[in-house]
Amino acid sequence: MLKKTDVKPAFYRLDTVLQLIPISRSTWLFGVKHKGFPQPVRLSSRTVAWRSADIDNFIKNIEGETNDK
């Protein structure tokens, strides 16, 4: 049987994204606006989140770039 901790969320809210990717909120939103970072998904009229798969892939790409240098 799956435990609650075994299930990965489908979406990350901004606070979780910023815990996973240690940059400032303004830098993250600038990157989103200029299409350099994953784009959010609108969950309601006032709520956005990022697909966990998009964030995980973004982190893997960043780690790959830093390992290449």
C-alpha positions as CSV (number, residue, x, y, z in Angstrom):
1,M,0.0,0.0,0.0
2,L,1.3,3.5,-0.8
3,K,2.1,5.9,1.9
4,K,1.3,9.5,1.6
5,T,5.0,10.3,1.2
6,D,5.2,7.9,-1.7
7,V,2.9,9.9,-4.0
8,K,4.5,12.7,-6.0
9,P,2.4,15.8,-6.5
10,A,1.4,16.6,-10.1
11,F,1.9,20.3,-9.5
12,Y,4.2,22.6,-7.5
13,R,3.2,25.9,-6.2
14,L,5.7,28.8,-6.3
15,D,7.0,28.3,-2.7
16,T,7.8,24.7,-3.5
17,V,9.6,25.6,-6.8
18,L,11.7,28.1,-4.9
19,Q,12.7,25.5,-2.3
20,L,13.8,23.1,-5.1
21,I,15.6,25.8,-7.2
22,P,17.4,28.2,-4.9
23,I,16.9,31.5,-6.7
24,S,14.9,34.6,-5.7
25,R,11.2,35.0,-6.5
26,S,11.8,37.9,-8.8
27,T,14.5,36.1,-10.8
28,W,12.2,33.1,-11.2
29,L,9.3,35.2,-12.4
30,F,11.6,37.1,-14.8
31,G,12.7,33.8,-16.3
32,V,9.1,32.6,-16.6
33,K,8.1,35.9,-18.3
34,H,11.0,35.7,-20.8
35,K,10.3,32.0,-21.5
36,G,13.6,30.7,-20.1
37,F,12.0,28.8,-17.3
38,P,9.0,26.4,-17.3
39,Q,5.7,28.0,-17.8
40,P,3.0,27.8,-15.2
41,V,-0.5,26.2,-15.5
42,R,-3.5,28.2,-14.4
43,L,-5.5,26.1,-11.9
44,S,-8.1,28.7,-11.2
45,S,-8.6,32.4,-11.8
46,R,-6.1,33.3,-9.1
47,T,-4.0,30.2,-8.8
48,V,-1.0,29.0,-10.9
49,A,1.3,26.1,-10.4
50,W,4.1,24.3,-12.3
51,R,3.9,20.7,-13.5
52,S,6.2,18.7,-11.4
53,A,7.6,16.9,-14.5
54,D,8.5,20.3,-16.0
55,I,10.3,21.4,-12.9
56,D,12.1,18.0,-12.5
57,N,13.3,18.2,-16.1
58,F,14.4,21.8,-15.7
59,I,16.5,20.8,-12.6
60,K,18.0,17.9,-14.5
61,N,19.0,20.2,-17.4
62,I,20.6,22.7,-15.0
63,E,22.5,20.0,-13.2
64,G,23.7,18.7,-16.6
65,E,24.9,22.1,-17.6
66,T,26.8,22.6,-14.4
67,N,28.4,19.2,-14.6
68,D,29.6,19.9,-18.2
69,K,31.6,23.0,-17.1
